Amino acid sequence: MGVSPQQHERESFRADLDGNVRAHALRCAPIAEALSGATRASRIYGIRRFFGYFREAAGAGWVLLGDAGHFKDPAGGRGIGDAFHQAERLADAVGDAIGSDVRLDHAVAEFGRWRYRTYAEYYGLAADLGVAGPIAGIVPRVVRGLHARGRIDGVLNLLSHRASVLDVLTPARVLGATGGHLLRAPGRRHATLGELGRLATTEIRRRNAMRKPVFQSGPAPRPVQQETPEPELSR
Ligand SMILES: Cc1cc2nc3c(=O)[nH]c(=O)nc-3n(C[C@H](O)[C@H](O)[C@H](O)COP(=O)(O)OP(=O)(O)OC[C@H]3O[C@@H](n4cnc5c(N)ncnc54)[C@H](O)[C@@H]3O)c2cc1C
């Protein structure tokens, strides 16, 4: 079980780690139900900071999968599935090439391009999901609209990496949700348009960066920094 307190809660959280982790988790009714009668079996680990990175995925005679190739914000809960996704793709790519160095290098290079194209976008999505504070209101509005039209599967497909960001958050849907909100809340015009501008700027910056990737070389700068406070063994 994991909880994500806000940064400003850090010190108060540490004052009663066990109680606060528990209270945070129990605020969500289905989790509270799942945890009813449960006892904590391990110590509590906290992560204060982590660094995302993208390494080149493949070269002559080598290939990197999973976290070895890239690490993104864990808020999307996708790292394990993505590592398997990449392993399956690699197995398909190299299956027929084994036995020929030339074909093998070609196959892993193609895998590397696929990994980059596919995961650069999901990397941005994970960063958006993990950003401190509330996510841009436009996104929940698009999601509510999809839900109302019985199309929530699009969002689930995005979260499970079966659809791309632009398949789901299409410009038409984003503009439609913005227009609807402007009509309903004309007083929020400035804030809503500002939000739309920030989303568009981030997306354009990311897409430009994707055209000329700069990969992390060598070891990642301490990818995950952990603190392992002593648990309060209250149970
Ligand atoms: C806080 C947090 C929450 C997360 N939540 C989720 C989640 O809810 N869902 C999800 O899908 N993902 C989540 N992730 C991400 C997920 O844990 C990783 O993306 C995933 O474990 C990557 O798998 P991997 O096999 O690539 O690497 P790892 O799981 O890191 O496996 C690599 C293994 O190689 C071993 N190793 C390293 N060097 C050597 C060596 N020289 N010789 C032998 N062995 C070696 C390591 O000890 C390790 O066991 C989370 C990550 C964090 C930090």
The ligand as an SDF file (V2000), in Angstrom:
LIG
                    3D

 53 58  0  0  0  0  0  0  0  0999 V2000
    7.3370    4.4750   -5.1840 C   0  0  0  0  0  0  0  0  0  0  0  0
    7.1810    3.6660   -6.4270 C   0  0  0  0  0  0  0  0  0  0  0  0
    5.9210    3.1640   -6.7070 C   0  0  0  0  0  0  0  0  0  0  0  0
    5.7220    2.4020   -7.8510 C   0  0  0  0  0  0  0  0  0  0  0  0
    4.4700    1.9250   -8.0870 N   0  0  0  0  0  0  0  0  0  0  0  0
    4.2730    1.1570   -9.1450 C   0  0  0  0  0  0  0  0  0  0  0  0
    2.9740    0.5980   -9.3680 C   0  0  0  0  0  0  0  0  0  0  0  0
    2.0290    0.7950   -8.6100 O   0  0  0  0  0  0  0  0  0  0  0  0
    2.8200   -0.1650  -10.4800 N   0  0  0  0  0  0  0  0  0  0  0  0
    3.8400   -0.4090  -11.3340 C   0  0  0  0  0  0  0  0  0  0  0  0
    3.6430   -1.0990  -12.3420 O   0  0  0  0  0  0  0  0  0  0  0  0
    5.0840    0.1020  -11.1340 N   0  0  0  0  0  0  0  0  0  0  0  0
    5.3210    0.8720  -10.0670 C   0  0  0  0  0  0  0  0  0  0  0  0
    6.5710    1.3900   -9.8530 N   0  0  0  0  0  0  0  0  0  0  0  0
    7.6440    1.1780  -10.8290 C   0  0  0  0  0  0  0  0  0  0  0  0
    8.1580   -0.2550  -10.8210 C   0  0  0  0  0  0  0  0  0  0  0  0
    8.5440   -0.6400   -9.5120 O   0  0  0  0  0  0  0  0  0  0  0  0
    9.3860   -0.3810  -11.7560 C   0  0  0  0  0  0  0  0  0  0  0  0
    9.1580    0.3410  -12.9370 O   0  0  0  0  0  0  0  0  0  0  0  0
    9.6370   -1.8350  -12.1050 C   0  0  0  0  0  0  0  0  0  0  0  0
    9.9340   -2.5600  -10.9240 O   0  0  0  0  0  0  0  0  0  0  0  0
   10.7930   -1.9620  -13.1020 C   0  0  0  0  0  0  0  0  0  0  0  0
   11.1020   -3.3100  -13.2900 O   0  0  0  0  0  0  0  0  0  0  0  0
   12.5330   -3.7150  -13.8010 P   0  0  0  0  0  0  0  0  0  0  0  0
   12.5000   -5.2080  -13.9120 O   0  0  0  0  0  0  0  0  0  0  0  0
   12.8780   -2.9410  -15.0180 O   0  0  0  0  0  0  0  0  0  0  0  0
   13.5660   -3.2430  -12.6980 O   0  0  0  0  0  0  0  0  0  0  0  0
   13.7020   -3.6900  -11.1740 P   0  0  0  0  0  0  0  0  0  0  0  0
   12.3700   -4.0830  -10.6080 O   0  0  0  0  0  0  0  0  0  0  0  0
   14.4750   -2.6070  -10.5010 O   0  0  0  0  0  0  0  0  0  0  0  0
   14.5570   -5.0170  -11.2700 O   0  0  0  0  0  0  0  0  0  0  0  0
   15.9410   -4.9840  -11.5040 C   0  0  0  0  0  0  0  0  0  0  0  0
   16.5670   -6.0660  -10.6500 C   0  0  0  0  0  0  0  0  0  0  0  0
   17.9380   -6.2330  -11.0310 O   0  0  0  0  0  0  0  0  0  0  0  0
   18.7070   -6.3610   -9.8840 C   0  0  0  0  0  0  0  0  0  0  0  0
   20.0910   -5.9820  -10.2180 N   0  0  0  0  0  0  0  0  0  0  0  0
   20.5970   -4.7520  -10.3880 C   0  0  0  0  0  0  0  0  0  0  0  0
   21.8940   -4.8140  -10.7050 N   0  0  0  0  0  0  0  0  0  0  0  0
   22.2080   -6.1090  -10.7600 C   0  0  0  0  0  0  0  0  0  0  0  0
   23.4160   -6.8210  -11.0660 C   0  0  0  0  0  0  0  0  0  0  0  0
   24.5380   -6.1920  -11.3590 N   0  0  0  0  0  0  0  0  0  0  0  0
   23.3750   -8.1630  -11.0090 N   0  0  0  0  0  0  0  0  0  0  0  0
   22.2420   -8.8210  -10.7150 C   0  0  0  0  0  0  0  0  0  0  0  0
   21.0710   -8.2080  -10.4390 N   0  0  0  0  0  0  0  0  0  0  0  0
   21.0590   -6.8760  -10.4640 C   0  0  0  0  0  0  0  0  0  0  0  0
   18.0620   -5.4440   -8.8560 C   0  0  0  0  0  0  0  0  0  0  0  0
   18.4150   -5.8110   -7.5230 O   0  0  0  0  0  0  0  0  0  0  0  0
   16.5920   -5.6870   -9.1610 C   0  0  0  0  0  0  0  0  0  0  0  0
   16.0610   -6.7560   -8.4230 O   0  0  0  0  0  0  0  0  0  0  0  0
    6.8150    2.1530   -8.7210 C   0  0  0  0  0  0  0  0  0  0  0  0
    8.0860    2.6610   -8.4360 C   0  0  0  0  0  0  0  0  0  0  0  0
    8.2600    3.4180   -7.3110 C   0  0  0  0  0  0  0  0  0  0  0  0
    9.6310    3.9520   -7.0150 C   0  0  0  0  0  0  0  0  0  0  0  0
  1  2  1  0
  2  3  1  0
  2 52  2  0
  3  4  2  0
  4  5  1  0
  4 50  1  0
  5  6  2  0
  6  7  1  0
  6 13  1  0
  7  8  2  0
  7  9  1  0
  9 10  1  0
 10 11  2  0
 10 12  1  0
 12 13  2  0
 13 14  1  0
 14 15  1  0
 14 50  1  0
 15 16  1  0
 16 17  1  0
 16 18  1  0
 18 19  1  0
 18 20  1  0
 20 21  1  0
 20 22  1  0
 22 23  1  0
 23 24  1  0
 24 25  2  0
 24 26  1  0
 24 27  1  0
 27 28  1  0
 28 29  2  0
 28 30  1  0
 28 31  1  0
 31 32  1  0
 32 33  1  0
 33 34  1  0
 33 48  1  0
 34 35  1  0
 35 36  1  0
 35 46  1  0
 36 37  1  0
 36 45  1  0
 37 38  2  0
 38 39  1  0
 39 40  1  0
 39 45  2  0
 40 41  1  0
 40 42  2  0
 42 43  1  0
 43 44  2  0
 44 45  1  0
 46 47  1  0
 46 48  1  0
 48 49  1  0
 50 51  2  0
 51 52  1  0
 52 53  1  0
M  END
$$$$
